[in-house]
Amino acid sequence: MTQTRPAAVAGSFYPGDPHALRAALAGHLARVTAPAASAASRAPKMLVVPHAGYVYSGDVAASAYALLAPLRDRIRRVVLLGPTHRVAVRGLAAPAAQAFDTPLGRVPIDQAALARIADLPQVVKSDRPHALEHSLEVQLPFLQAVLGSGFSLVPLAVGEASSQQVDEVLERLWGGDETLVLISSDLSHYLPYAEARARDRATVQRILGFASDLRGDEACGAMPLNGALRTARRHGLQPRLLDLRNSGDTAGDRQRVVGYGAIAFEPAAAPNDSDTDTGTEAKAEPAADPGNSGAALGQALLTGARAAIAEALGLRAPARVDHPRLRQPGASFVTLHDAHGDLRGCIGQLEAWRALGEDVHHNALAAAFGDRRFSPVTAAEVSHLHLEVSVLAPMQAMPASASPEEAAGRLQPGVDGVLLEWRGRRGTFLPQVWAQLPAPADFLRALRQKAGLPPDFWAADLQLWRYQVTPYEEPRDARPH
């Protein structure tokens, strides 16, 4: 191998074109559910992530990588361990190469870190196990997407190695907040769907319990996992399951599936941590005026949304505008229309659980790349998109209604956004939808259909909430070209 290991599975496990790869990564990260992205108040020290093709496991892996976005300026080294699939190795193989390439650029190898483990007998230096290995490579574009170019890599391909041997290596590389440990592993392989779900749930429970005797039929990365769990337990980390699915849930059939899990290991909470479980949950209250209406805030929201989409595609982004409201809790929707005025994507949040600027950034990416009704936005489309950001006021529950006619009579056309929920089925319309459905009865009928219910359905336990929004819209003659 030359001084740089070229990408081996670009174009097969993930897109080989840089623009398509950025869009795919943005889509996976945009589809991360709110609890996975927001629940961790402490930075993860170690992550377990799957390594299948992105179409199969990309969304699961993204639930872990989304936690790293706030740590972009902190993490400087990633210690990455994964199993070998093609070349037998006794111990752990470190590469002789100086860097690994991906379609997004070059990732330097941390030679000083490798020197710290070079004297250990279980560590060998060889490029052969790395040359075609996908378990490590597929993690690199995700790392580049969330951490940028400011980190170095310590890649170790793990073959036949005891948990003690892996533990000894990790202890030397553990470091402080600047070092992230990443373990690449899928779960069960080629079982029927129901059997795989049961097997993987049991395996995850063993991982959460710090088992150090995992088998290869439970997790293909059992060798690196067993050692890493010993290290994590000794350092007092607390595990948290982020996502657990299999290929039958994502992009494959259900006859022979592969399991995927994402798990974060975080430092234990100090006794006075603000998120210590006291039986109550402190929630930031949204500002009374959720919009802080004004041109300055609108410009900050719209430039932030457009910049997020442009950067994800590797395009020149507009300069962001700061505003104090961006750092306060807020809920938003980002709506995209194409050059003809047709809807091109719309994604948002109904409750304020993170900073408004972060919420708009996330929803812009989701609208562009994660709205399953549309194909991902391409670089060629960006200059023709028209963006609108809606900032939501807190929702208010409406009284139970005996009939749809009674509920319709309580709505304020053109003013109310409405959330409808019935036994796990839910749908919402922003107030802007009144322009297409001005009659309250038609508005509610279409909303029931959006929630997956028959248009004339009604039930005593069907719940409605109303909310208002402050919309901010790009001038149609002022979009970038």
N, C-alpha and C positions, 0 to 999 in steps of 0.2 A: 504494500500500500504506500501511496505517496504521503507527504507530510499532512495532507488533508484527506479525511475520509469523505468521499462523495455520498450524496443521498442515494440509498439503494432501493427504497420502496416508494419514492415519490412517483405519483402517477398510478399507483396501485392501492396502497393503503390510505393515501390522502392525495389531493390534487397536486400535480406537478407544476402547474402554472402559478406564479406568485399571486396574481390578482384573484384567481379562483380559490387559492388556498386561504388568502386573507378573508375572503367572503365566507368560506366554509367555517373558518374558526370563529368569525364574528357571529355567524348563525348559531353555532353550538353554544357559545358563551351567552348569547341573548336568550336562549331557551332555558337557562338555569332558573329554577323556581325560586321565589323570594326567600323561603326559609333556608335553603342551602347557601344562598349568597349573603344572608344577613345575620344568621344566628350566631356566628362565631365572633365574640367580642375580643378574643385573644388570637394572635397570629399563629397559624399552624406551623409546627416545627417539622412534621413529617406527613406525607400524603401517600395513600395507596391509590393507584389509578390503573385502569385497564389499557390494553395495547392492541386492540383489534383495529380493523379499518374504521375510519371515522364514521362512515355511514352506519356502522353497527354500534360502536361504543363511544363515539365522539361526544354525544350529549351527556353521557355518564361521566366521562373524564372532565368535561367542562364544569361539572358541579364542584370539582375539587379546584380546578385552575381558577375559577372565578374568585376564590378566596384570596388569591395572590395579588389581585389588582391593586389593593391599597398598599402593598409591600414592595412596589416597583423600585422605590429608592432605597430599600433596606437590604433586600436579598442580593448578594454579590456572588454566591457560590451555590451550585446545585449538585448534590451528590446523588447520582442516578444509578440505581441497581435494577437489573432485570435478568430474566432467565435466558439461557442460550437455547435456540431452536434448531440450529444447523450444524454447529461445530461443538464437539464434546470438549469440556474443559474440566480439569481437576483444580478446584479452587475458584478464585476470582481473577478475571482477565482485565487488565488495564491496557488501553491502546498505546501504541508507540506514536500514533499520529498526533499532530499538534492542534488539530481543530476538526470539527465535524461540520459539514455543509448541509444546508437545507435550501429549498427554493426561496426562503426568506433571508438567506445570508449565512454567514459563518459564525460558529460558536466556538470560542477558544477553549482548549483543555487547560485546566488548572494544574500546571506542572509542579508547582510547589506542594500542592495537596497530595499529588501522586508520590512525590518524594517522601512524604511522611509515612507512607505505608509500604514503600519499596522493599524494606528489609523483612517484611512478614513472609513466612514461607508459603502461605496460602495465596499470595498475590503473584501472578505471572504477568509479564508484558507480552502481548501478542495482538496483532491487528486482525488475525484470521477470524476469531469469534465475532468481531465487530463488523466485518466487511459486509455481510448480508443480513445482519440481525435487525429485526424490526422492533423488538420490545423496547429498545432504548430510543431508536430514531423517531418513532411516532410521537414521542413526548416533546421533542425539540420545538416544532412549530408552535405548540401551545405555550411553551415557556417563552418563546420569542414574542408571541402575541401579548402576553400579560406582563412580562418583565422587561421587554425591549431588548437592547443589546448590551446592557450593563452587567451581565453575569458571566461567569466562567463555569465550566462543566467538569465534573469528575465522574466519567462513565465507567461502570464496572459490570461486565458480563459474568453472571454467576452460574457456575456449573455445579459439580459435586463439591459441596462445601457444608460443613456442619454449622449449626446455629451459633456455636461458640466462635468459629472462625469468622463468620460474617459480623458478629457482634464486636469482635476485636478490631476489625477494620473500621466499622462505623464509629466506634468510640474514639479512634484517632482523628476521624474526620468531622466529628460532631459539631465543633465550633460553637458560636453564639447565634445571635439573631440574624447575622449575615449569611448563615448557611441553612439551606433547605434540604431535607432528605426526601427523596422520591423513590418509591418502590413500585415497579411496573409488574402487574400481574392480572391475568384473567382468572376466572373461577372455574366451574365445571365445564367439561367439553363434551358435546355431542350426545347429550341425554335428551329424552323427550321433555317437552316444556314443563309439565307438572312436576316431574321428578327433579328436573334441574332447579326449579324454584325451591323445592324443599331442601335439596342438597346445599344450595348456595346460602339459604337462610341459616342453616346449621353451621356452615363454614364461617359466615360473617360473625355469628355469635362466638365462635372460637377465636377469631381474630380480635373481637372486642374484649375478649377475656385474656388476651396476651398469650395464647397458645404458642408453643415453640416446637410443636411436632406435627405441623401441617404436612399433608401428603400431596404429591403431584396431581392426584385425581381430584383433590379439593381446590387447588390453586396451582396453575402452572408456574407461578413465581414462588412456590413454597420455600425453596432454598433461601433466597434473599429475605423473604417475609419472616421466616423463623428467627433469623438473627436480628432483624430490625425490631421485631417485637420484644426481644430480650432487652435491647438497648433502650427502646421507648419506655418500657416498664421501669427500668432502673432510673431513668431520668424523670419519672413521675408524670409522663404525659397522659392525657385523658382522650380516649378515642370517641369519635362521633361519626356515625354512618350518614353519608350525604345522599347516596343513591344506590339502588340495587335493582338491576334489570338483566335481561338477557337478549340475545339476538332475535328471539321470537317476539319481543316487545318493540323492537326497533326496525330492523330491515330484513329479517329472515323468516323462514317458515318455522313451524313449531314442532317439527319431527325430530330434528337434531340441533340443539341450540348450544350456544356458548354463554356462560354467565359473566357479568361485569359488575363490579362494585367500586365505589369511591368512598374512601374513609379518610378523615382528618384526625391527626393526633396533635393535641394542643396542650400548652402548659396548664397545670392545675390553677384554678382561681385562688387568689389570695383571699383571706377571710374578709377583707374590707372591699373586695371587688364590687363594682356597681352591679354586676350581673349575678352575684351570688344568689342562690335560690332562697328567698325569704318568705315564699308563699304569695308574694305580690309581685307584679311586674311593673316597673316604671316605664312609662311610655311618654315620649316627647309629644307635646300637644302641637298641632299645626297652628300657624298664625291665624288670627281671626279673619284677616283678609288674605286668602290663600294666593291671590294673584299678585298683590302689591302692584296693581295695574299701573302701567306706565311704559313709555317707549324704551327706557333703559333696561328694564327687566325683560321685555319682549326680545330686545336685541341679544341679550345675554343667553336667553333660552334657545333662540333660533340658531345663533351662531354655534352654540355648544352642540346642538343636535346635528347640524350640518357637518361640523368638524368631526364628530364621532364617525359618521358614515364615510366621509372622505378618507380619514386616517385608516379605517379598516380596509379600504381598497387601495391603500398606498398612494393616494392622490394628495395634491396640495390642499391643505385645509385652511379655511378662513381663520383669522385671528380671533380667539375667544375673547369675550367681554366679561369682566367680573361684575358681580352684584352681590350684596350681602344676603339677599334672599336665597341664593343658590346653596348656601350652607345651612339653611334651616330645613326642618322636615317638610316634605311636600310630596304630593301624588300627582302624576301627570299622565297624559296620553300624547303620543306623537303620531301624527297622521301624515302620510305621503300621498300626493297625487301626481300623476304623470303629466306630460306636456299637453294631453288632451283634456285634462281635468278629471280623469278617471282615477278611482281609488287604487293606490299601489301598495298600501300597507298601513295598518293601524294597530298599535299595541300600547298598552298602558297598565297602570296600577290604580286601584281604587282607594287604597289606604296609604297614609304617609308613614312609611317605616324606614326611610333613609333620607338623606339630604336631597333637596329638589334637583340640584345640578347633577348629582349621581343618577337620580331617577330618570331624568331626561336623557342622559347619555345612554343608559341601559335600554330605555324604550326606543330610542332612535335606532340602535343596532337591531333590536328585535323587530321593529317595523320594516327595516330594510332587508334583513336577512333571515328572520325567524317567523314571519307570518306565513303559515302553511297554506294559505289561500293563494299565494303568489310565489313565483320563482324569485330567488334572491336578486336584489338590485345589482346591476353591473356598473362598471366604471363609466361606460358610455352614457348611461342614463342620468348620472348624478347631477349634471349641470341643468337638466331639464326637469328635475323634481321640484315640486312646490311643497314646502313644509308648513305644518301647523302644529303648535304645541298648546295643549289645553291643561291648565292647572286646576285641580279639583278642590272644592271645599269639602269638609267632612260630610259623610253620608248621614242621612236621617231616616230611620225606619218609618214606614207608612203604616197606618192602622190596617188591621186585617179587613179585607173586603169580601162580602158575600158573593159578589159577581164581578165579571170583568167590566161591566157597565159602571158599577159603583167605583171601582178602582180608576177607570178612565176619567170619571168626573172629578177626581181629586188631583189630577195632573195639571201642570201649568205648561201648555204647549209653548215651545220655543225657549223655555227657561230650565225645565227639569231634565237632568240626566237620570236614567232609571236603571237600577239593578234588579233583576228578577231571579229568584232562587226557589227551587222546589226539590227537596230530597237529593241534593248533590248536583242537580242540573242548574246551570246559571247562565245568564246572558246579560249584557248591558248595552245600552245605546247612549251615546253622548247627546247633549242637547242639540248639536248640529244636525242630528238625524231628523229632527222635526221638519227641516226644509224639504225632505223627500216624503215624509209621512205626517202631514199636518193634522190629521184627525186622530184624537187620542185612542179611539178604538182600533184604528189601523196600526198605530204605533205599538200598542200593547200586543196585538195579534202577531206582528212581525217579530217582536221581542220574544214571545213564547216560542216561535219557530227557531229563532237563533239559539235558544236554550235547549233545543232538541225536543220540544214538546209539540203536540198537535196545536194548530192555530186557534182552535176553539176550546182548548183545555182550560179548566179552572179547578182549584181545590181549596178547601178551607185553610190548609196549612201552607199555601203558596205565599211567599213573602216578597214584598217590594220595598226598596229603599230609593230615596231621591237624593240628588246632589246637584249642585250648580258648578259651572266652570267659568274660568276667565280664559278666553282663547287669544292666542297670539299667532298671527299669520304673516308669512313673508309677502311683501308686495310682489305682485306677479311680474312686474317689470324690473325687479331689482335682484333677481336670482343670478348667481355666478354663471358665466358662459365661458 
